[in-house]
């Protein structure tokens, strides 16, 4: 049994940032779809609202990544603080080893 007592803040924040940036890409695609439907639905209307949606769609992966990084760092700091007080998460780890296979022996070649 092992115990996870602390986590490196920067490494965890980077993972959070990258994951949230990926979520931001999905949100951006959804917003672009909404913007295109809005542009097609009202061809004669002013497009300022749709342009704003498309600008936010372009910025959303970066905003999601930034906020993910910040939240990841804060949550990691919070975990480290709580784990120092109560002892962290107990885990049971299993070591996986590859089976050792003997190399094949060379077979004698028959001269023809």
C-alpha positions as CSV (number, residue, x, y, z in Angstrom):
1,X,0.0,0.0,0.0
2,X,1.3,3.4,-0.9
3,X,0.1,6.9,-0.1
4,X,-0.1,9.9,-2.4
5,X,0.9,12.7,-0.1
6,X,1.6,15.5,-2.6
7,X,1.4,16.3,-6.3
8,X,3.7,18.6,-8.3
9,X,1.7,21.8,-8.9
10,X,3.2,22.8,-12.2
11,X,2.9,19.3,-13.9
12,X,-0.7,18.9,-12.7
13,X,-1.6,22.5,-13.9
14,X,-0.1,21.7,-17.3
15,X,-2.2,18.6,-17.7
16,X,-5.3,20.5,-16.6
17,X,-4.5,23.3,-19.1
18,X,-4.0,20.9,-22.0
19,X,-7.2,19.0,-21.3
20,X,-9.2,22.2,-21.0
21,X,-7.7,23.5,-24.2
22,X,-9.0,20.4,-25.9
23,X,-12.4,21.1,-24.4
24,X,-12.1,24.7,-25.7
25,X,-11.6,23.3,-29.2
26,X,-14.8,21.3,-29.0
27,X,-16.6,24.4,-27.7
28,X,-15.1,26.5,-30.5
29,X,-16.4,24.0,-33.1
30,X,-19.9,24.2,-31.6
31,X,-19.8,28.0,-31.6
32,X,-18.7,28.1,-35.2
33,X,-21.5,25.8,-36.1
34,X,-24.0,28.2,-34.2
35,X,-22.4,31.2,-36.0
36,X,-22.7,29.6,-39.4
37,X,-26.3,28.6,-38.8
38,X,-27.1,32.2,-37.6
39,X,-25.5,33.7,-40.7
40,X,-27.4,31.4,-43.0
41,X,-30.7,31.8,-41.1
42,X,-30.8,35.6,-41.5
43,X,-29.0,36.5,-44.8
44,X,-30.2,40.2,-44.8
45,X,-29.7,41.0,-41.1
46,X,-26.7,42.7,-39.5
47,X,-24.0,40.2,-38.6
48,X,-22.4,41.9,-35.5
49,X,-23.7,39.3,-33.1
50,X,-22.5,36.4,-35.2
51,X,-19.1,38.0,-35.6
52,X,-18.8,38.2,-31.8
53,X,-19.7,34.5,-31.6
54,X,-17.0,33.7,-34.1
55,X,-14.4,35.8,-32.3
56,X,-15.2,34.1,-29.0
57,X,-15.0,30.7,-30.8
58,X,-11.4,31.6,-32.0
59,X,-10.4,32.7,-28.4
60,X,-12.1,29.9,-26.5
61,X,-9.4,27.2,-26.7
62,X,-6.9,29.7,-25.3
63,X,-9.2,31.0,-22.6
64,X,-10.2,27.4,-21.6
65,X,-6.6,26.4,-21.5
66,X,-5.6,29.4,-19.4
67,X,-8.4,28.9,-16.9
68,X,-7.8,25.2,-16.8
69,X,-4.1,25.8,-15.9
70,X,-5.1,28.2,-13.1
71,X,-7.8,25.9,-11.7
72,X,-5.4,22.9,-12.0
73,X,-2.8,24.8,-10.0
74,X,-5.3,25.9,-7.3
75,X,-6.8,22.4,-7.0
76,X,-3.4,20.8,-6.7
77,X,-2.3,23.3,-4.0
78,X,-5.6,22.5,-2.2
79,X,-5.0,18.8,-2.5
80,X,-1.5,19.1,-1.2
81,X,-2.7,21.2,1.8
82,X,-5.5,18.7,2.7
83,X,-3.3,15.7,2.1
84,X,-0.7,17.1,4.5
85,X,-3.4,17.3,7.2
86,X,-5.2,14.0,6.7
87,X,-2.5,11.9,5.1
88,X,-3.4,11.7,1.4
89,X,-4.9,9.0,-0.7
90,X,-4.0,5.3,0.0
91,X,-3.4,3.3,-3.1
92,X,-2.4,-0.3,-3.9
93,X,-0.1,-0.5,-6.8
94,X,0.7,-3.6,-8.8
95,X,4.0,-4.1,-10.6
96,X,3.6,-5.4,-14.1
97,X,6.6,-7.2,-15.4
98,X,7.0,-8.6,-18.9
99,X,7.6,-12.4,-19.0
100,X,11.1,-13.3,-19.8
101,X,11.3,-15.2,-23.0
102,X,14.5,-17.0,-24.0
103,X,15.8,-16.1,-27.5
104,X,15.2,-18.7,-30.1
105,X,18.1,-21.0,-30.7
106,X,19.6,-21.0,-34.2
107,X,18.5,-24.0,-36.3
108,X,21.2,-25.8,-38.2
109,X,21.1,-25.1,-41.9
110,X,21.1,-28.0,-44.3
111,X,23.4,-27.7,-47.3
112,X,21.7,-28.7,-50.5
